[in-house]
Amino acid sequence: MSAFRNTAITAAVVAVLAAYTFYEYKNSDDSINTAQGERRIFHLLRDDLSEINLKNSEGEIQIVRDGDGWKMTKPVEDQADSSAVEGLLYTLLSQKGRTFQADDESKKTDWAEFGLQPAGSTIEIRGKGKTEKLEISSKNAFDGSYYVRLGDDLLLGDRGLSHLVSREPKSLRSRKIYRGPEDFKKVSVKLDYEGDSASFEVAKDNDKWAITPKPSFELDQEKIEGWVDKIKSFTASEVVADEMKDEDKNQWLLRKPSLVLKVDDWEITLGQDKDEDVYIFTNKRPTVYRMARNLVGTLRAPVRYFRDGKAPFRFDLELARSVEINTDKLKQTFVKQDVGWKLKEESAEKELDADKLISLMQSLSSLEAREFLPAKTSGAKLPAQPQVQIKDADGKVIFALQWGAEYKGKEKYNKDQTFRFTKALNTSELMGVSKDRLDRLIDSDLVRAKPKAENKTASTSETK
């Protein structure tokens, strides 16, 4: 199993668990039911909370409400990950304790005996002018749970407290890279990755994106929009460090960046691949992030990635008057008359499925080239004539398509894709088009056997 697949599966599992926890948290009643002998530890409501403090031998984590979200103020100042904080709150507010000593006994408790003087860790939450504090023992109780001090009361806390007391600050921090305005209209790009070295600018004018220097081909606006959206949502896998010394640039392969993006006053720098990872930093804070190489995806795309691969397959369906199919499975010509499409050479045994022919033409017009290759690319043997030709009323070819051998994607952003060498009308280059789509293009039932006429005489005789 590839590293990418492992990372993707892990990310998916974490996302599902986080979503479920958040859903349960949002839909739970603030009045948590407790079993006999148990009591709630915290009573503040989640919507009233303004601050969370976690302290242990490693240090202190402080998180405060920031508008609709949260931010971390200790041990570093940074945006907090809202989903992670909501999951933490759910765990906190659902904590319960079991009575360990009666009230009169707790007055003479030797707190040190239970690892509570000093405590191993403390949790404080604040809101609405109130503070609630929980102290957790530095050692486990007999059954693996924790001793808990709540004021003058000694309780046994749930084993789940171990997750709270060992929480790392970075697990609660936002890993979102770009945090500037969402409505930017210009990105400056400096690319130096796997043989592609270029500087260009992507800018939006009158709701249409353009690239400077202007390429010689038409651009795919949807691809550019997707790339821009990736910058806005770009999220790392992990916070690695909060400072970067000069020698660290060598360790994380940041000495010669693979990509530098400038958006307004933001500058995002990605290093070269270090095994399966990429290290990232911005000019806005000293934090260094790590991300799986495969999850960077097309962010490090060269200009040719943005080429409109749908353009070679556009033709006017309304002009089509004949369709010629020439494949190993089917050799037929279909013509359009006033009543619709039919076989050019009528047959007593076969007929055309007109709906499937129309579906074929629609599929042709929705194909997309993912790569453009030199006409004399090695191994790109094509058939002598197109497998599909479409002509107008004057017999002029308005669309033709031929495809040959399959091959693995040559571009780095297509490494996991399988294409066929393809040639369309009016294109001098070869194209890489999805093998699966081409293999499914022509339905084997496009021409089918005519249904046999019902034998009424035989039916009448059987009835009698």
Secondary structure as UniProt FT lines:
FT   HELIX           3..27
FT   TURN            36..37
FT   STRAND          38..40
FT   HELIX           46..48
FT   STRAND          51..56
FT   TURN            57..58
FT   STRAND          59..66
FT   TURN            67..68
FT   STRAND          69..74
FT   STRAND          78..80
FT   HELIX           82..93
FT   STRAND          96..99
FT   HELIX           103..106
FT   TURN            107..108
FT   HELIX           111..114
FT   TURN            117..118
FT   STRAND          121..127
FT   TURN            128..129
FT   STRAND          130..140
FT   TURN            142..143
FT   STRAND          146..150
FT   TURN            151..152
FT   STRAND          153..157
FT   TURN            159..160
FT   HELIX           161..165
FT   HELIX           169..172
FT   TURN            182..183
FT   STRAND          186..193
FT   TURN            194..195
FT   STRAND          196..205
FT   TURN            206..207
FT   STRAND          208..212
FT   HELIX           221..233
FT   STRAND          238..241
FT   TURN            246..247
FT   HELIX           248..251
FT   TURN            252..253
FT   STRAND          259..263
FT   TURN            264..265
FT   STRAND          266..270
FT   TURN            275..276
FT   STRAND          277..282
FT   STRAND          288..292
FT   HELIX           293..296
FT   HELIX           297..300
FT   HELIX           303..306
FT   HELIX           311..313
FT   HELIX           317..319
FT   STRAND          322..326
FT   STRAND          331..337
FT   TURN            338..339
FT   STRAND          340..343
FT   STRAND          350..352
FT   HELIX           354..365
FT   STRAND          369..373
FT   TURN            375..376
FT   TURN            378..379
FT   STRAND          388..391
FT   TURN            393..394
FT   STRAND          397..408
FT   HELIX           412..414
FT   TURN            415..416
FT   STRAND          418..424
FT   TURN            425..426
FT   STRAND          430..434
FT   HELIX           435..439
FT   TURN            444..445
FT   STRAND          447..449
FT   HELIX           456..463
//
